[in-house]
Amino acid sequence: MKKISLYAMALFYTLAGVVHLVKPDVFRTIVPPYLPYHDLLILLSGIAELVLGISLFFQKTRVLAAWGIIALLIAVFPANIYMFQARQTAFQDLPAWILLLRLPAQGLLIWAAFYFARKPKL
């Protein structure tokens, strides 16, 4: 079960990174307006997700990748808050309660990454 959850997490971040790179418009609307260089931030977060997701697959890079994911999740948290507050995003059709649940869900994702940051061997 541990391996399945690890590979699911790795696949999730890898695919999320690909989506950031292939469909940046979806994410453009959730970058808070006070942050500069929206396109660059989307590109960098997509590359980070892609590299970190792939790195989770390998024993030698797993711990560093998990810590990187924790840092990335903390860094993108303002976008999740803005997505809930603005309601003028690409995700505006989602009910507000789903966007609100996304905020504590970020903590669960951090906890999952922390689990693999502490337990490198599977």
Buried (B, 14 or more C-beta within 10 A) or exposed (E): EEEEEBEEBBBBBBEBBBBBBEEBEBBBBBBBEEEEEBEEBBBBBBEBBBBBBBBBBEEEBBBBBBBBBBBBBEEBBBBBBBBBEBEEBBBEEBEEEEBEEBEEEBEEBBEBBBBBBEEEEE
